Amino acid sequence: MANKRMKALLASYDRERLNLPHEAIDTVKKLATAKFDESIELAVRLGVDPRKADQIVRGTVSLPAGTGKEVRVAVFAAGDAAIDARDAGADVIGADDLVNRIQSEGFLDFDIAIATPDLMGQVGKLGRVLGPRGLMPNPKTGTVTTDVGRAVREFKGGRVEYRTDRVGNVQVPIGKASFDKDALLSNFRAVIDELSRAKPSSAKGRYFRSVTLSPTMGPGVKIDTNRMRAGEDE
């Protein structure tokens, strides 16, 4: 049944056409035919060499329309910082006890981990557990900070992390299929603007190699990388 559904989706649109952003969003919403509210994923192939430290592209971006999903935030903090995290709506808060819980119980029921700088010595012990899952707090993504309350509110409100993989791809969710077109378009533009800003000075040649939108359970829709800037698709 899944293969039949996918074949029908692939036959319903021009897979090779380079779309304007708003056209791609219209198409990808039609391709989201699963029985749940599918995420819309933005996949960008960048012209960088992630094997070189100065060409790793990573950071965070705030999605104006949010992500459409509940984000569970864990905070490694103590004292006033822990109180600030709790007031901001953090789901899990702890210091040594949280480190031990992750080490001994394998507890990983969270999507984002934030830590105060003074606890990074302890959190560093979890590198082999958190690192491969993309959960290790890092100053470059704003997840190692003294202002944990602000960080919690931002990630709860639609801030997401991004990072190039081994071959230079970045994947970022820009919302749900149930979002209206304008909401998805504003999130799309926010990510593209952020990736443009984060372009390494050492990156040569074409920076945006390919840009594709796809629903969780559907195929990808290509976007014309030469015509995706804000205002060009109006």
Secondary structure, 3 states (H helix, E strand, C coil): CHHHHHHHHHCCCCCCCCECHHHHHHHHHHHCCCCCCCEEEEEEEECCCCCCHHHCCEEEEECCCCCCCCCCEEEECCHHHHHHHHHHCCCEEECHHHHHHHHHHCCCCCCEEEECHHHHHHHHHHHHHHHHHCCCCCHHHCCECCCHHHHHHHHHHCEEEEECCCCCEEEEEEEECCCCHHHHHHHHHHHHHHHHHCCCCCCCCCCEEEEEEEECCCCCEEECCCCCCCCCCC
